[in-house]
Amino acid sequence: MTAAREVLGPGPVGWAAQVAKEAELRVVELLPEMAGTTSIDTVRRPAEACILTVLIALHAGTSGEAVVTPQLALEGNRDSVHRGVALDRVLRAMWISHVHHYERLLEFLDKTLPPHELADTVRRVTELSFAYVEAFTARFSAEYTAEREAWLGSLAATRRQVIEDIIAGVPISVRDPERVLGLDLARHHRAAVLWTEDDAGTDSAHALHRLAARLADAADTGRPLVVRPGGTSLWLWMSWAAPPEQRLAERLRDAVDAPHGIRAALGPLDAGIDGFRRSHLGALEVRRVAAASTRRSSWLADHDELEVIALLTANPEHARWFVHRQLGALATDDDRSAELRETLRLYLTFERSRTAAAQVLHVAPNTVGYRVRQAEAILGTDLAKDPLRIGLALEIYDYLNPEK
């Protein structure tokens, strides 16, 4: 600004400031969505810098190729990135601004220059203006992209730290965690953990993000919180102002087809910052169970269905000891033992109803009775004395074969 006053004088500099203010108003008029995202750095200063650069170049006889974009004109990229204004919107605003002050320059020249000087000066102004626009656009786009990458990297790191603080149950290290996360923590949350299996393919990262988006859409949640913790997994939080329907897992299974090799574990519904944490920890436990389970009925494992198994196997080694103590020789990995275990498990699940177990197994009730007696003989115990321990051991074995 000082250099411009020395070269041009206070009159042209003041005129440039006035035209820049007009350009800002023109941008807001033509792009109403920019009204809440513009600032003095976003439009006005770049417009003023453009006008002064063109006037100084015109005064000094500088060629269009030698026009240089001043740093002052580029400071708006940082503001635009941090406000979440897309690059195409910023460049559109800049073009509207350039057109406005180009027209005002032509009006000024038409009023002040004698006719014999006007044509040549207009040609020079046009050359310099469009050379400036070209140079500005290239440099602004490059610096905007670099700033956005740096900002997103910094934001991602800060967001990850906030999430780690919440999950660890320690004081949060930033002042406004909800702004960082883009999430109202007081809402109702259901976390999910998505992961890829060995045969998921090379495009698994994109597949995880696409599946997360489809889950959020099917769940009618707002904008989900998605975090890549590294490796082949993705963390997702879906949130609602009011609790969603209880059978969310069934709805998601019906509405979404997961890509081959992609699986998901759904945590429990919970509310508030503590619920945000508990739902995620629940989803991690469900993932552990689902990944180790020998029984797989769906790509989506639900906490509501696997909570008991997750609790029983929180310490896998102790769970394995428990199974062997209760089942003994029945915990053998062969077809006959598997048949007896499944029959006994269903028999106990249906409160010792041979008929109900037979319907699931597609055998006669007498066959169920015969197998139960065989299992009792192997166990060396009367089921009536302690059905709970035997039933729990069978459930554990059914999901997490301790021999594997």
LOTIDREN-650372 format. One line per 5 residues: number of its first residue (from 1); their letters; for each residue x, y, z of C-alpha. Coordinates in Angstrom, 2 decimals. Example, Ala and Ser with C-alpha at 12.3 -4.5 7.8 and 13.67 -1.06 7.14 Angstrom:
1 = as = 12.30,-4.50,7.80; 13.67,-1.06,7.14
***
This chain:
1 = mtaar = 0.00,0.00,0.00; 2.80,2.43,0.88; 4.66,1.63,-2.35; 1.46,2.19,-4.34; 0.99,5.64,-2.77
6 = evlgp = 4.56,6.57,-3.64; 4.09,5.55,-7.28; 0.45,6.52,-7.93; -0.43,9.04,-5.24; -3.22,8.93,-2.66
11 = gpvgw = -6.05,9.55,-5.15; -5.73,6.35,-7.22; -5.04,4.32,-4.08; -8.22,5.59,-2.43; -10.16,4.95,-5.62
16 = aaqva = -8.84,1.36,-5.74; -10.00,0.78,-2.14; -13.47,2.05,-3.00; -13.75,-0.15,-6.09; -12.59,-3.16,-4.05
21 = keael = -15.42,-2.57,-1.55; -17.87,-2.41,-4.43; -16.46,-5.67,-5.82; -17.04,-7.39,-2.49; -20.67,-6.27,-2.45
26 = rvvel = -21.05,-7.45,-6.03; -19.74,-10.90,-5.11; -22.23,-11.27,-2.26; -25.04,-10.10,-4.54; -24.28,-12.67,-7.24
31 = lpema = -23.19,-15.46,-4.87; -25.52,-15.19,-1.85; -24.11,-18.39,-0.38; -20.80,-16.55,0.09; -22.36,-13.97,2.41
36 = gttsi = -21.39,-15.83,5.56; -17.99,-16.99,4.33; -16.39,-13.88,2.83; -14.02,-11.65,4.74; -11.77,-8.70,3.98
41 = dtvrr = -9.02,-11.18,3.06; -11.26,-13.27,0.81; -12.37,-10.68,-1.76; -11.63,-7.04,-0.91; -7.88,-7.18,-0.43
46 = paeac = -7.24,-9.34,-3.50; -9.41,-6.97,-5.56; -7.56,-3.93,-4.27; -4.20,-5.60,-4.92; -5.24,-6.44,-8.49
51 = iltvl = -6.30,-2.86,-9.27; -3.12,-1.37,-7.83; -0.91,-3.93,-9.58; -2.49,-3.14,-12.94; -2.22,0.63,-12.36
56 = ialha = 1.44,0.40,-11.31; 2.24,-1.82,-14.31; 0.43,0.62,-16.58; 2.38,3.53,-15.08; 5.73,1.73,-15.37
61 = gtsge = 5.15,0.30,-18.84; 5.44,-3.29,-17.55; 4.50,-6.08,-19.98; 1.77,-8.57,-19.21; 4.29,-11.41,-18.89
66 = avvtp = 6.09,-9.52,-16.12; 3.01,-8.95,-13.96; 3.51,-10.50,-10.49; 0.75,-11.32,-8.03; 1.52,-9.65,-4.67
71 = qlale = 1.46,-11.83,-1.56; -1.29,-9.63,-0.08; -3.68,-10.91,-2.74; -3.06,-14.53,-1.74; -3.71,-14.26,1.97
76 = gnrds = -7.38,-15.02,1.41; -6.65,-18.66,0.59; -5.91,-19.46,4.23; -9.17,-17.82,5.33; -11.14,-19.61,2.62
81 = vhrgv = -9.73,-23.01,3.50; -10.40,-22.60,7.21; -13.95,-21.42,6.54; -14.60,-24.43,4.31; -15.14,-22.43,1.11
86 = aldrv = -14.53,-24.63,-1.94; -11.85,-23.52,-4.41; -14.30,-23.24,-7.31; -16.47,-20.87,-5.25; -13.47,-18.72,-4.37
91 = lramw = -12.32,-18.51,-7.99; -15.86,-17.69,-9.11; -15.94,-14.86,-6.56; -12.57,-13.61,-7.75; -13.72,-13.62,-11.37
96 = ishvh = -16.81,-11.57,-10.49; -14.53,-9.17,-8.62; -12.08,-8.89,-11.53; -14.87,-8.21,-14.02; -16.24,-5.48,-11.77
101 = hyerl = -13.01,-3.55,-11.31; -12.02,-4.08,-14.96; -15.29,-2.41,-15.99; -14.71,0.39,-13.46; -11.21,0.93,-14.84
106 = lefld = -12.58,1.24,-18.37; -15.21,3.72,-17.14; -12.51,5.77,-15.42; -10.31,5.81,-18.52; -13.21,6.75,-20.76
111 = ktlpp = -13.93,9.79,-18.57; -10.36,11.00,-18.04; -8.29,10.26,-21.17; -8.39,12.18,-24.45; -9.71,10.15,-27.39
116 = helad = -6.31,9.75,-29.07; -4.90,8.00,-25.96; -7.94,5.93,-25.02; -7.68,2.99,-27.44; -4.04,2.21,-26.71
121 = tvrrv = -4.53,2.55,-22.94; -7.59,0.32,-22.98; -5.60,-2.30,-24.87; -2.81,-2.11,-22.27; -5.25,-2.30,-19.37
126 = telsf = -6.95,-5.32,-20.93; -3.60,-7.06,-21.49; -2.44,-6.36,-17.94; -5.78,-7.26,-16.31; -6.10,-10.63,-17.96
131 = ayvea = -2.40,-11.41,-17.47; -2.91,-10.67,-13.80; -6.02,-12.88,-13.61; -4.13,-15.78,-15.22; -1.13,-15.42,-12.91
136 = ftarf = -3.32,-14.93,-9.84; -5.52,-17.95,-10.59; -2.56,-20.29,-11.05; -0.75,-19.14,-7.92; -3.86,-18.87,-5.75
141 = saeyt = -5.00,-22.39,-6.74; -1.58,-23.86,-5.94; -1.37,-22.12,-2.57; -5.01,-22.92,-1.74; -4.36,-26.61,-2.41
146 = aerea = -1.20,-26.60,-0.29; -2.98,-24.78,2.53; -5.94,-27.16,2.38; -3.68,-30.22,2.56; -1.82,-28.75,5.52
151 = wlgsl = -5.05,-27.70,7.23; -6.73,-31.06,6.73; -3.63,-32.84,7.97; -3.54,-30.66,11.06; -7.29,-30.98,11.59
156 = aatrr = -7.14,-34.76,11.17; -4.36,-34.99,13.73; -6.26,-32.78,16.18; -9.47,-34.74,15.61; -7.65,-38.01,16.19
161 = qvied = -6.20,-36.65,19.44; -9.64,-35.56,20.67; -11.08,-39.00,19.90; -8.19,-40.74,21.62; -8.69,-38.53,24.69
166 = iiagv = -12.40,-39.39,24.83; -11.82,-43.11,24.35; -9.08,-43.14,27.00; -11.38,-41.29,29.42; -8.82,-38.52,30.06
171 = pisvr = -9.32,-34.71,29.94; -9.74,-33.52,26.36; -6.69,-31.62,25.15; -8.49,-28.98,23.04; -10.84,-26.19,24.07
176 = dperv = -13.74,-26.89,21.69; -13.86,-30.62,20.87; -17.28,-30.45,19.22; -16.03,-27.90,16.67; -13.00,-30.07,15.94
181 = lgldl = -15.14,-33.20,15.52; -17.99,-31.44,13.74; -20.34,-33.32,16.04; -22.71,-32.51,18.91; -21.47,-34.91,21.56
186 = arhhr = -24.72,-34.64,23.54; -26.59,-36.59,20.85; -27.36,-40.32,20.74; -24.52,-42.30,19.17; -23.95,-45.66,17.55
191 = aavlw = -20.36,-46.34,16.66; -19.24,-48.81,14.05; -15.90,-50.33,13.17; -15.39,-51.29,9.53; -12.51,-53.48,8.42
196 = tedda = -11.22,-55.36,5.44; -10.40,-59.02,5.22; -7.40,-60.44,3.40; -9.21,-60.81,0.07; -10.84,-57.36,0.02
201 = gtdsa = -8.75,-56.09,-2.89; -6.43,-53.15,-3.43; -9.15,-50.46,-3.37; -10.20,-51.30,0.18; -9.70,-47.77,1.59
206 = halhr = -12.23,-46.31,-0.86; -14.56,-49.25,-0.26; -14.50,-48.61,3.49; -15.41,-44.94,3.03; -18.16,-45.77,0.55
211 = laarl = -19.66,-48.33,2.93; -19.51,-45.83,5.82; -21.42,-43.29,3.73; -24.05,-45.85,2.74; -24.52,-46.93,6.36
216 = adaad = -25.04,-43.33,7.47; -27.55,-42.73,4.66; -29.49,-45.89,5.46; -29.53,-45.01,9.17; -30.97,-41.53,8.47
221 = tgrpl = -28.26,-39.94,10.55; -26.72,-36.55,9.99; -23.20,-36.08,8.74; -21.25,-39.01,10.22; -17.87,-38.76,11.89
226 = vvrpg = -15.37,-40.94,10.05; -11.80,-41.58,11.20; -9.08,-43.75,9.70; -7.03,-45.10,12.63; -4.56,-46.71,10.27
231 = gtslw = -4.18,-50.16,8.82; -7.21,-51.76,7.21; -10.00,-50.39,9.40; -12.22,-47.35,9.70; -14.09,-45.88,12.68
236 = lwmsw = -17.57,-44.44,12.22; -19.96,-42.61,14.53; -23.61,-42.10,13.57; -25.58,-39.66,15.74; -29.20,-38.61,16.21
241 = aappe = -31.02,-35.96,18.23; -33.52,-38.64,19.34; -32.87,-42.38,19.72; -33.27,-44.28,16.42; -35.23,-47.48,16.04
246 = qrlae = -34.01,-50.41,18.11; -33.53,-52.87,15.25; -31.09,-50.69,13.36; -28.84,-53.60,12.40; -31.67,-55.37,10.56
251 = rlrda = -32.48,-52.17,8.70; -28.86,-51.70,7.65; -28.52,-55.30,6.51; -31.64,-54.96,4.36; -30.65,-51.58,2.87
256 = vdaph = -26.91,-52.03,2.31; -24.84,-54.63,0.50; -21.27,-54.60,1.75; -18.49,-55.00,-0.83; -16.72,-58.34,-0.90
261 = giraa = -14.20,-58.67,1.91; -15.55,-55.71,3.95; -17.16,-56.29,7.36; -18.60,-54.05,10.06; -19.28,-54.22,13.79
266 = lgpld = -22.00,-52.04,15.31; -21.67,-50.75,18.88; -24.53,-50.17,21.34; -26.76,-47.10,21.31; -25.67,-44.61,23.96
271 = agidg = -25.82,-40.85,24.55; -23.48,-38.02,25.45; -19.71,-37.97,25.49; -19.61,-41.11,27.66; -21.98,-42.82,25.24
276 = frrsh = -19.72,-41.78,22.34; -16.90,-43.63,24.12; -18.90,-46.67,25.25; -20.42,-47.27,21.84; -17.01,-47.28,20.21
281 = lgale = -15.53,-49.63,22.80; -18.55,-51.88,22.34; -18.02,-51.89,18.57; -14.38,-52.88,19.07; -15.46,-55.79,21.25
286 = vrrva = -18.02,-56.90,18.68; -15.35,-56.75,16.00; -13.12,-58.98,18.10; -15.87,-61.55,18.47; -16.99,-61.35,14.83
291 = aastr = -13.47,-61.65,13.47; -12.79,-64.76,15.56; -16.22,-66.36,15.22; -16.74,-69.65,13.45; -20.42,-68.76,12.99
296 = rsswl = -20.92,-66.01,10.41; -24.41,-65.07,9.29; -23.87,-61.50,8.07; -21.22,-58.93,7.10; -22.65,-56.72,9.89
301 = adhde = -22.17,-57.87,13.48; -24.45,-56.19,16.02; -23.62,-55.48,19.66; -27.21,-56.23,20.68; -26.73,-59.78,19.39
306 = levia = -23.15,-60.43,20.54; -22.90,-58.53,23.82; -23.09,-61.64,26.00; -20.48,-63.51,23.96; -18.24,-60.44,24.04
311 = lltan = -18.49,-60.34,27.83; -17.86,-64.07,28.19; -14.77,-63.95,25.98; -13.26,-60.66,27.15; -10.36,-62.78,28.37
316 = pehar = -10.00,-65.39,25.58; -7.59,-67.57,27.52; -9.89,-67.79,30.54; -12.82,-68.45,28.18; -10.89,-71.35,26.65
321 = wfvhr = -10.16,-72.79,30.10; -13.84,-72.45,31.03; -14.97,-74.30,27.91; -12.60,-77.22,28.52; -13.54,-77.46,32.19
326 = qlgal = -17.25,-77.58,31.41; -17.30,-79.62,28.19; -14.31,-81.89,28.62; -14.25,-84.50,25.85; -17.27,-82.87,24.21
331 = atddd = -14.96,-79.97,23.21; -13.42,-82.08,20.48; -13.11,-80.87,16.91; -14.86,-83.67,15.04; -18.22,-83.97,13.26
336 = rsael = -19.90,-86.17,15.87; -18.94,-83.90,18.78; -20.07,-80.86,16.79; -23.46,-82.52,16.17; -23.90,-83.31,19.86
341 = retlr = -22.82,-79.81,20.94; -25.24,-78.07,18.56; -28.12,-80.33,19.60; -27.39,-79.75,23.29; -27.00,-76.00,22.76
346 = lyltf = -30.38,-75.67,21.08; -31.99,-78.00,23.63; -30.84,-75.71,26.46; -31.62,-72.53,24.51; -35.25,-73.68,24.11
351 = ersrt = -35.51,-74.52,27.83; -34.97,-78.24,27.28; -37.67,-78.56,24.64; -36.90,-81.50,22.37; -39.62,-80.42,19.94
356 = aaaqv = -38.30,-76.86,19.48; -34.73,-78.07,19.03; -35.87,-80.75,16.58; -37.64,-78.15,14.40; -34.43,-76.15,14.02
361 = lhvap = -32.30,-79.24,13.40; -34.89,-80.85,11.07; -34.78,-84.14,12.99; -37.24,-86.07,15.13; -37.68,-85.12,18.82
366 = ntvgy = -36.56,-88.62,19.77; -33.29,-88.00,17.92; -32.76,-84.87,20.00; -33.40,-86.87,23.17; -30.94,-89.55,22.11
371 = rvrqa = -28.19,-87.02,21.33; -28.76,-85.17,24.61; -28.33,-88.43,26.56; -25.13,-89.16,24.63; -23.81,-85.66,25.42
376 = eailg = -24.65,-86.10,29.10; -22.74,-89.37,29.14; -19.65,-87.68,27.67; -19.95,-84.75,30.06; -20.42,-87.09,33.01
381 = tdlak = -22.97,-84.76,34.57; -26.70,-84.25,34.95; -27.78,-81.20,32.97; -30.50,-80.46,35.48; -27.88,-79.68,38.12
386 = dplri = -26.04,-76.86,36.33; -27.48,-76.04,32.89; -26.20,-72.44,32.96; -22.47,-73.26,32.91; -22.89,-75.92,30.24
391 = glale = -25.04,-73.58,28.15; -22.52,-70.74,28.39; -19.65,-73.04,27.47; -21.57,-74.26,24.41; -22.31,-70.68,23.31
396 = iydyl = -18.64,-69.74,23.64; -17.54,-72.79,21.67; -20.17,-72.14,19.02; -18.83,-68.64,18.32; -15.18,-68.96,19.21
401 = npek = -13.93,-72.47,18.69; -11.20,-72.58,21.36; -9.29,-75.18,19.39; -8.63,-72.67,16.61
***
